[in-house]
Amino acid sequence: MDSAIGGGPICLCQNSARIPFSVRAESSLLTFGGFPIVRVGDAIVEIRDWKAMRTQSARLLEKQTGAGVAAWSKRIKKERFVDEASLRAWLAKQGVKGYARDLLVMERFGYPDFFTATAQELIDGQYADRPQLLPIFDAIVEAVEELGDVTIQARKTYVSLVSPRRTFARVVPTTKNRVDLGLRLEGLRPRGRLQPSKIQETMQVQIGVTSREQVDSQVLAWLRRAYEESR
């Protein structure tokens, strides 16, 4: 996975997530591997949405099989698949899996609306009916500035924080009063503020946050630990 170094100026460009930090004079808009990034001194943050993930999935497909999207789409068209299930089963037999398989299925049967949205649109949609929670999201994303190589990936209902190796945290506006921060902390038992995670199976614990002030030193320490374990 392409990586970037955590940073934090505002970037409201196409395909970028809402990063509402104070703009610094030394910041400048760049690209890395075709994805939008922002540099702040020596720090860089890369921000991906679903469209950027399409590019990554296409690269993965070619790496897995030696053939690109166009070649696979031509083969699929000849097979005349009538539903997604049959196509997925056939692709599995061809050794195409994961994001690469999902990409070919969507190329054949169409992309969902959220796939073609920008990261800004995805995050705006998450908080449209709960704007009071945005300061919590801001505080969590600001914290990645100190971590190192971090990619921010926007999805329809959540935002992933990804190290160069894997996802180490997810930010989910679960209710109109709470943001849940899922953390990949293997071997750590839920206790105190760390609750059993309902976010995703790889996120062992989660922290419910109801105000920006609750994104405190303890939360930041757990966030850093999750990042370090996923480097």
N, C-alpha and C positions, 0 to 999 in steps of 0.2 A: 504494500500500500504506500502510495506517495505520502510523505509526511511534511509537517511544517512545524515551526517553533511558535509557542504560544505568545500572543500579543494582544493589544486591546484598544485600538482607536476605532472610531466609527467607520463603518464601511457600508454604505447603502447603495452599492453598485448592483448590476444585474447578477443573479445567482448567489448573492451574499445574504447571510443571515443578519438579523438585527443585532448589532453589537454597539449598544448605546454608551460607549465610554467617551470621555472627553478627547477631542481631537488634539493630537500633538503636532507641533510644527514639523518635526522630522519624519512624519509618516508619509508613505507614498504607495499608490496602488500598483501591484505587480501581478504576474501570473506565474504559476509553477505547474508544469505538466498539463497546461491547458485549463487549470482551475484558478479561480480568483483567490488572491491572498493579499494581505496587507502587512507592510513592514513598519516596525516601530523601533528605530535604532537597530539593534541586532536581533530583535524579536520579530517573528512572523507568525501569523495565524492563518490557516487555510480553512475555508468555509465551503462545504459541499452541500448540494441538494440532490434531488433525484436525477436531474438531468446530468449532473456530473457523475453520478453513480452509473448512468448508462454508458458513459465513456469508459469508466473503469471496468464494467462488466464485459464490454466488447473486447477490451484488452485481455481480460481473464479468459474469455472464450477462445481467442486466438492462441493464448498460451497453453490452454488445455488440449486443444485439438489441432492446432496448426492452420486452421481456416477461420476466416472472418465472418462477420454477420451476413454479408451479401451472399457468400457461398452457401452458408447454412440455410438461409432463407430460400434459396433456389431449390435445395434438396427438399426442404419441408413442403414447398409448394407442390412438388411432384408427388408427394405422398398423400396429398388431399385429406389432411386431418380435419375432422368435423368438430372436435372438442378439445379442450385443454388437457384433460386427463390422458387421452390417448397420445397426444404429442409429448407430454411429460414422460410417459412410460417409454416411448420410443427414444427420446433423448437420453434417458437414463441408460438404455442399452447401448447407446453410442458413446457413453462415457462423458456426457455433458451434464454437469451438476451445478447446484448452488445458484449464484447470481447469474452465471452464464446461461443456465437453462431458463431461469425466469425471464431473462432478456429475450430469448428466442420465442418464448411463449407470447410475450407481449408484442413482439414484432409481427407475429402471425395473427393474434386475436385482438390486438389493440391495447393502447396504454390507458390506465385509469387517469382521471382528471388530475389527481394530486401528483402524478408522476411528472407532468409537464409544468407544474408550478415552480416558481423560484423559491429559494430558501426563505426570502423575506416574506413571501406570500404564505408559505407553510407556517412560519412562526406567528405571523399576524393572525392566521386562522386559529391557531391553538389558543391564543389569548384574547380573541375578539369579544367573548362574553365574560371575560375575567381579567380586564386590564390592570386591576389592582395587584395582580400577581407578577406583573412584569418586573418590578424591582427585585424580586427574588431571583427570577431568571437572570437578570443582569448581574447580580452579585455572584451567582454561581459561575457564569461564563467569565466574568472578570478574574475569578480565582485561577483560571487556567493560565493566565499570563505568567505565573511564577513556576509552572510545572515543567516546561520543556516542549518537546515535539507533541503537538496536539492538533487533531483535525476535528472540526465541529461539523456534524452531519445532521441536517434538518430532515425530519420525516413528517408525516401527516399529523401524528398525535404526540410526538416526542422529539427530543434532540439528543443525539448521541455524542459523547466525548470520547475520542478515539486516540490511543497512543499509536506509535508506529507499528505495534504488533497486534492490538486488538482493542475492542470497546472496553473502557474501564468504568464508565458511568453513563447514566441516562437521566435526563431532566424531563419530568412529566407533570403538566398541570392537571392533576387528577380530579380535583373538585374546584369549585369556585372560591374556595377558602384555603386551598393547600397545594403546594408543589411538592412532589415526591422526588427525591434524589436517590436513584438506585446506584449501588456501588458494588463493584466486583472485588470482594474481599474474601478470598478463599480461606476456609478454615476458621473464620471468625463467627462465633455464635452471637445471635441477636441478644442484645442487652441494652437497657436504658433507652436512649434515643434511637439506637439501631434496632429496627424492627425486621421481622421476616419479610423478604421481598415478594411482592405480588407483580412486579414490573416485568421481569424476564428471568428465565431459569439460570442464566449465567450471572445475574446480579443477586448475590446471596443475601444482601441486606439493603434496607432503604431507610431514609430519614425523611420524615414529614416536616415541611417548613411552611410556616404561616406568615412570616414577616421577614423582611430583609435582614433585620437585626439577628435573626436566628442562624444566618449564614456566618457563624462565628469561628473562632480559632479551632474549636473542636471539630466542626464540620470540615473546615479547610484541611485539618490534619488527616482526617479520614479520606478526603478527596485525594490528597497527596499520596497517602499510602496505597490507595487503589491504583493510582497512576504508576507508582514505582513497581508494584507487583505485576503490572502489565507491560512493562518496558521490554 
